[in-house]
Amino acid sequence: MSGVETDPAAPGTGPGAGVEVLTPRDVPLGGPRAMTVRRTLPQRARTLIGAWCFIDHYGPDDVAETGGMDVAPHPHIGLQTVSWLFSGEIEHRDSLGSHAFVRPGELNLMTGGHGISHTEVSTPGTTLLHGVQLWVALPGEHRDTGRDFRHHVPAPVRLDGAVIRVFLGSLAGDTSPVPAFTPLLGAEIVLEPHSTTTLDVDPAFEHGLLVDQGSVRLDGTLLRGAELGYTGTGNRTITLANETDVPARAVLVGGTPFEERIVMWWNFVGRSHEDIVEARTDWEASSDRFGHVDGYPGDRIPAPALPNATIAPRGNPTRPKGSTR
């Protein structure tokens, strides 16, 4: 997916039980029938959760009204894209030669280190499109790694009151076979009505819980639909409660704090303004750095103009010494 802002808006936050609540903002992805997404990461006050640097949440969209998703060839550097659907189907093609379909409950992970390009198009049979697009920043030692693509279908893990699908990392006794460049966690969690589930988590991780459907209490703090709850390191468990009469669904992400400062602009993750300028120049010159996507009946997306200022690296707020929040 394409469309990172150059100046993310300030978050809406709320105190409570050590959970920071980040509210989404609507972001149109462009075109005459722009697909609008709800973006909760990055924000001015929080750039990353672990190495997770981007969270877009969309739908359920009636494709007959919105036109669905049709993202022409576009580039990435310095990151991995994680596609996860709740409904619908998306056709993926990339310059590695991958041709795959994103379906509900199935992970598609693409690595664009030094450079990759791809397309995302909802299929003709899709009536409702609903899911999340997540990005992972690659650490400095791996940010120029080669192109890669992985597909994984996690088996559901059934606990008392919850069904969990672990697509990255380990949770609830299940471990994804998909490798990551930093310690990460990614999982879909569906909570039954009036259920409470306590999960063992790695205390070295910080976590974010994005509520997709219904509302969920995260360690006592209420999160409504499309809100993202953040908890810092030092927690050995997290408790999720659904106090309503209908199922609730959320996506849990986590990882060890990512200490490097990054520059995010458009579809690029670098470490400096110069990294971004070089990648943009290469894309506009149709450099071999990004390869070519076969099978898309249209032109590439041109890069937007650079801002009239140096793009500064960003990181998370500095934590007070000894703080775990």
Disulfide bonds with the S-S distance in Angstrom:
none
